[in-house]
Amino acid sequence: MEYTEMIERMKGGRLYYCSDERLQAEQMQRMDKVFAFNQLPPSHLEEKAALLREMFAEIGENCYLETPFFSNWGGKHVHFGNGVYANFNLTLVDDGDIYVGDRVMMGPNVVLATAGHPVEPELRRNVAQFNLPIHIGANVWLGAGCIVLPGVTIGENSVIGAGSVVTKDIPANVVAVGNPCRVLRPIGPRDREYYYRDRPIDLELE
């Protein structure tokens, strides 16, 4: 198969063989940059920001990723807005495109996985794969240990509870939790009064 056709299949949600040597060679080069990023001391903010700009397809201002973080295409297919924060051990399975809006917060051990494999055993034996894009809206909070699966969209402002496995789209302005993740309730007036259970908000909302 021609390399251009392979890339088209890879980006178009179609099956392809991810063990292709040409794909793996490019992946290795990009993963070397992830390794280099993870070796930088936390205080080297300018170097880290510059390397992320080099690695990612798009990255906005004031983004910060705690180290270590992992990305099997080194951010080639990752699009971050402004002010994105990710805690330790963010894993981006970015064989497909990942779109993350402004001011998204991700807790430790979050996984955004665009890649999947067919159930049919022979195809998996030959390392067949497909990729579907992930879209995370602005101002979303993904709690610790969330896993977002291929093709999922999460609407703006929503909160995904810790440990959730997001298998289907989640609308905007809701709290959703569980495995599989389901909407628990809308974000409402009480959330402007209490920040956690019965603890009242004692800060001015900016």
C-alpha positions as CSV (number, residue, x, y, z in Angstrom):
1,M,0.0,0.0,0.0
2,E,1.3,3.5,-0.9
3,Y,2.3,5.6,2.1
4,T,-0.1,8.4,1.2
5,E,-3.0,5.9,1.1
6,M,-2.0,4.5,4.4
7,I,-2.1,8.0,5.9
8,E,-5.5,8.7,4.3
9,R,-6.9,5.5,5.9
10,M,-5.3,6.4,9.2
11,K,-6.9,9.8,9.3
12,G,-10.2,8.8,7.8
13,G,-11.4,6.3,10.4
14,R,-10.7,3.3,8.1
15,L,-8.8,0.1,8.9
16,Y,-5.0,0.0,8.3
17,Y,-2.0,-1.9,9.6
18,C,-0.3,0.2,12.3
19,S,2.7,-2.2,12.2
20,D,3.8,-0.7,8.9
21,E,7.5,0.1,9.1
22,R,7.2,3.5,7.5
23,L,4.6,4.6,10.2
24,Q,6.7,3.2,13.0
25,A,9.8,5.0,11.8
26,E,8.0,8.3,12.0
27,Q,6.5,7.4,15.3
28,M,9.9,6.7,16.8
29,Q,11.2,10.1,15.8
30,R,8.3,11.8,17.4
31,M,8.4,9.8,20.5
32,D,12.0,10.8,21.0
33,K,10.7,14.3,21.4
34,V,8.3,13.2,24.1
35,F,11.2,11.6,25.9
36,A,13.2,14.8,25.6
37,F,10.3,16.8,27.0
38,N,10.0,14.5,30.0
39,Q,13.7,14.9,30.8
40,L,13.4,18.7,31.2
41,P,13.3,20.0,34.8
42,P,9.9,21.5,35.8
43,S,11.4,25.0,36.1
44,H,12.5,25.1,32.4
45,L,9.2,26.6,31.4
46,E,10.4,28.3,28.2
47,E,12.1,25.2,26.9
48,K,9.1,23.1,27.6
49,A,6.7,25.5,25.9
50,A,9.0,25.7,22.9
51,L,9.2,22.0,22.5
52,L,5.4,21.6,22.8
53,R,5.0,24.1,20.0
54,E,7.3,22.0,17.9
55,M,5.6,18.7,18.8
56,F,1.9,19.5,18.7
57,A,-0.2,20.3,15.6
58,E,-1.6,23.3,17.5
59,I,-1.1,24.6,21.0
60,G,-2.3,27.9,22.4
61,E,-0.9,30.2,25.0
62,N,-0.3,29.3,28.7
63,C,-0.6,25.6,28.3
64,Y,1.1,23.4,30.9
65,L,1.7,19.6,31.0
66,E,3.1,18.1,34.1
67,T,5.7,15.4,33.4
68,P,5.8,12.7,32.6
69,F,3.3,12.7,29.8
70,F,3.0,10.2,26.9
71,S,2.0,10.5,23.3
72,N,2.5,7.8,20.8
73,W,2.6,10.3,17.9
74,G,4.4,13.0,19.9
75,G,1.5,15.4,19.6
76,K,1.4,15.4,15.8
77,H,-2.4,15.1,15.8
78,V,-3.1,17.1,19.0
79,H,-4.8,20.5,18.9
80,F,-4.8,22.4,22.2
81,G,-6.5,25.7,22.8
82,N,-5.3,28.3,25.4
83,G,-4.8,27.7,29.0
84,V,-4.9,23.9,28.9
85,Y,-3.6,22.2,32.0
86,A,-2.8,18.5,32.4
87,N,-1.6,16.8,35.6
88,F,0.9,13.9,35.8
89,N,0.7,11.0,33.4
90,L,-1.5,12.4,30.7
91,T,-1.6,9.8,27.9
92,L,-2.5,10.9,24.4
93,V,-3.1,8.0,22.0
94,D,-3.0,10.5,19.1
95,D,-3.0,8.2,16.1
96,G,-6.1,10.3,15.2
97,D,-6.8,13.9,15.9
98,I,-7.4,15.2,19.5
99,Y,-9.1,18.6,19.9
100,V,-9.0,20.2,23.3
101,G,-10.6,23.6,23.9
102,D,-9.6,26.6,26.0
103,R,-9.1,26.2,29.7
104,V,-9.6,22.4,29.8
105,M,-8.3,20.8,33.0
106,M,-7.2,17.2,33.2
107,G,-6.4,15.4,36.4
108,P,-3.6,12.8,36.9
109,N,-3.7,9.6,34.7
110,V,-6.1,10.9,32.1
111,V,-6.2,8.9,28.8
112,L,-7.5,10.3,25.5
113,A,-7.4,7.4,23.1
114,T,-8.4,7.8,19.5
115,A,-7.2,4.4,18.4
116,G,-9.2,1.1,18.4
117,H,-8.8,-2.4,17.1
118,P,-11.4,-4.6,15.5
119,V,-13.0,-7.4,17.5
120,E,-12.3,-9.9,14.7
121,P,-9.3,-12.0,15.9
122,E,-7.5,-12.4,12.6
123,L,-7.5,-8.7,12.0
124,R,-6.1,-8.0,15.4
125,R,-3.5,-10.7,15.0
126,N,-2.2,-8.7,12.0
127,V,-2.4,-5.4,14.1
128,A,-5.2,-3.8,12.2
129,Q,-6.3,-0.5,13.7
130,F,-8.7,2.4,13.2
131,N,-8.8,6.0,14.6
132,L,-11.6,8.3,15.4
133,P,-11.2,11.9,16.6
134,I,-11.8,13.1,20.1
135,H,-13.3,16.6,20.8
136,I,-13.2,18.1,24.3
137,G,-15.0,21.4,24.6
138,A,-13.8,24.6,26.3
139,N,-13.7,24.7,30.1
140,V,-14.2,20.9,30.6
141,W,-12.7,19.3,33.7
142,L,-11.6,15.6,33.3
143,G,-11.1,14.1,36.8
144,A,-8.3,11.8,37.7
145,G,-8.1,8.5,35.8
146,C,-10.7,9.4,33.2
147,I,-10.5,7.4,29.9
148,V,-12.0,9.0,26.8
149,L,-12.5,6.5,23.9
150,P,-12.3,7.0,20.1
151,G,-14.9,9.2,18.5
152,V,-16.2,10.9,21.7
153,T,-17.2,14.5,22.0
154,I,-17.6,16.2,25.4
155,G,-19.5,19.5,25.4
156,E,-18.1,22.7,27.0
157,N,-18.1,23.3,30.8
158,S,-18.9,19.7,31.6
159,V,-17.3,17.8,34.5
160,I,-16.3,14.1,34.1
161,G,-15.9,12.4,37.4
162,A,-12.7,10.6,38.4
163,G,-12.3,7.1,37.0
164,S,-15.0,7.5,34.4
165,V,-14.8,5.7,31.1
166,V,-16.3,7.9,28.4
167,T,-17.7,5.6,25.6
168,K,-20.3,8.0,24.1
169,D,-20.8,11.7,23.6
170,I,-21.5,13.9,26.7
171,P,-23.4,17.1,26.3
172,A,-22.4,20.6,27.5
173,N,-23.0,21.9,31.0
174,V,-23.4,18.6,32.9
175,V,-21.7,16.4,35.5
176,A,-21.2,12.9,34.2
177,V,-19.6,9.9,35.9
178,G,-19.2,6.2,35.8
179,N,-18.2,3.2,33.6
180,P,-19.7,3.6,31.1
181,C,-19.9,7.4,31.8
182,R,-23.5,8.7,32.1
183,V,-24.9,12.1,32.8
184,L,-25.6,12.5,36.5
185,R,-27.1,16.0,36.5
186,P,-26.9,19.4,34.9
187,I,-24.6,22.1,36.2
188,G,-27.0,24.5,37.9
189,P,-27.6,27.3,40.4
190,R,-26.4,25.3,43.4
191,D,-23.0,25.0,41.8
192,R,-22.6,28.8,42.1
193,E,-23.2,28.5,45.8
194,Y,-21.3,25.4,46.9
195,Y,-17.9,24.2,45.6
196,Y,-18.0,20.7,47.2
197,R,-20.9,19.1,48.9
198,D,-22.1,21.6,51.6
199,R,-19.0,23.8,51.5
200,P,-20.0,27.3,50.4
201,I,-18.0,29.3,47.8
202,D,-16.2,32.1,49.6
203,L,-14.4,33.6,46.6
204,E,-15.7,36.2,44.1
205,L,-16.4,34.7,40.8
206,E,-14.3,36.5,38.1
